[in-house]
């Protein structure tokens, strides 16, 4: 478990360093997870200690919502003033996400059917 925590914190730290060094608008932890993803893609697999321990850590992920909830309460007056712009933005983002997901699924299913037809056509 300690090895898993060290790896995850190291990637987060590296993401923070890159984000600050390049003055990027992307949060360090997001960059860190991107770097971890790229590392795992390059390795073409998940190390045993990560595969075993990350699900255990994810069980406690809900605790991360406590600071976010405190932040929402702290800026409640600002959120009230920007209620309609936030609501409209969230709704547009929701529909855009649904459309992108549906479009991706449609394209991937069509590609899968085409491959299946080619495979069946080649055997006949």
C-alpha positions as CSV (number, residue, x, y, z in Angstrom):
1,X,0.0,0.0,0.0
2,X,2.9,2.4,0.8
3,X,4.4,1.8,-2.6
4,X,1.1,2.7,-4.2
5,X,0.7,5.9,-2.2
6,X,4.3,6.9,-3.1
7,X,3.7,6.4,-6.8
8,X,0.4,8.3,-6.8
9,X,1.9,11.2,-4.8
10,X,5.0,11.3,-7.0
11,X,2.9,11.6,-10.1
12,X,0.8,14.4,-8.5
13,X,3.9,16.2,-7.4
14,X,5.4,15.9,-10.9
15,X,2.2,17.3,-12.4
16,X,2.3,20.2,-10.0
17,X,5.9,20.9,-10.9
18,X,5.2,20.9,-14.6
19,X,2.0,23.0,-14.2
20,X,3.9,25.6,-12.2
21,X,7.0,25.6,-14.3
22,X,5.1,26.1,-17.6
23,X,2.4,28.3,-16.0
24,X,-0.3,26.0,-17.4
25,X,-4.0,26.6,-16.5
26,X,-4.3,22.8,-15.9
27,X,-4.2,21.7,-12.2
28,X,-1.1,19.7,-11.2
29,X,-3.1,16.6,-10.1
30,X,-4.8,16.4,-13.5
31,X,-1.4,16.5,-15.3
32,X,-0.1,14.0,-12.8
33,X,-3.0,11.6,-13.7
34,X,-2.4,12.2,-17.4
35,X,1.3,11.3,-16.9
36,X,0.4,8.2,-15.0
37,X,-2.1,7.2,-17.7
38,X,0.6,7.7,-20.4
39,X,3.1,5.7,-18.3
40,X,0.6,2.8,-18.0
41,X,-0.2,3.0,-21.7
42,X,3.5,2.8,-22.5
43,X,4.0,-0.1,-20.2
44,X,0.9,-1.7,-21.6
45,X,-0.2,-2.9,-18.3
46,X,-0.8,-2.1,-14.6
47,X,1.8,-3.0,-12.0
48,X,0.6,-5.6,-9.5
49,X,0.8,-3.3,-6.5
50,X,-1.3,-0.6,-8.3
51,X,-3.9,-3.0,-9.5
52,X,-4.2,-4.5,-6.0
53,X,-4.3,-1.3,-3.9
54,X,-5.9,1.4,-6.0
55,X,-9.4,-0.1,-5.7
56,X,-9.0,-0.1,-1.9
57,X,-8.1,3.6,-2.0
58,X,-11.0,4.4,-4.3
59,X,-13.3,3.1,-1.6
60,X,-12.3,6.2,0.4
61,X,-12.7,8.6,-2.5
62,X,-15.9,10.1,-1.1
63,X,-13.9,11.8,1.6
64,X,-12.5,14.1,-1.0
65,X,-16.0,15.7,-1.4
66,X,-15.8,17.1,2.1
67,X,-13.4,19.9,1.2
68,X,-15.4,20.6,-2.0
69,X,-18.5,20.9,0.1
70,X,-16.9,23.3,2.5
71,X,-15.7,25.4,-0.5
72,X,-19.3,25.5,-1.9
73,X,-20.6,26.8,1.5
74,X,-17.7,29.3,1.7
75,X,-18.6,30.8,-1.7
76,X,-22.4,30.5,-1.5
77,X,-23.0,34.2,-2.0
78,X,-20.9,34.1,-5.2
79,X,-22.7,31.0,-6.4
80,X,-26.1,32.6,-5.8
81,X,-25.2,35.7,-7.8
82,X,-24.0,33.5,-10.7
83,X,-26.9,31.0,-10.5
84,X,-28.3,31.4,-14.0
85,X,-25.0,31.5,-15.9
86,X,-23.8,28.4,-14.0
87,X,-27.1,26.6,-14.6
88,X,-27.1,27.3,-18.3
89,X,-23.4,26.4,-18.6
90,X,-23.9,23.1,-16.7
91,X,-26.9,22.2,-18.9
92,X,-25.1,23.0,-22.1
93,X,-22.1,20.9,-20.9
94,X,-24.4,18.1,-19.9
95,X,-26.1,18.0,-23.4
96,X,-22.7,18.3,-25.2
97,X,-21.3,15.4,-23.1
98,X,-24.4,13.3,-23.9
99,X,-24.2,14.1,-27.6
100,X,-20.4,13.4,-27.8
101,X,-20.9,10.1,-26.0
102,X,-23.8,9.1,-28.2
103,X,-21.9,10.1,-31.3
104,X,-18.7,8.2,-30.2
105,X,-20.8,5.1,-29.4
106,X,-22.5,5.3,-32.8
107,X,-19.2,5.6,-34.6
108,X,-17.6,2.8,-32.6
109,X,-20.5,0.4,-33.1
110,X,-20.5,1.1,-36.9
111,X,-16.8,0.4,-36.9
112,X,-17.3,-2.8,-35.0
113,X,-20.0,-4.0,-37.3
114,X,-17.8,-3.2,-40.4
115,X,-15.0,-5.2,-38.9
116,X,-17.3,-8.1,-38.1
117,X,-18.7,-8.1,-41.7
118,X,-15.2,-8.0,-43.1
119,X,-14.2,-10.9,-40.9
120,X,-17.3,-13.0,-41.8
121,X,-16.9,-12.1,-45.5
122,X,-13.3,-13.3,-45.5
123,X,-14.2,-16.7,-44.2
124,X,-17.1,-17.3,-46.6
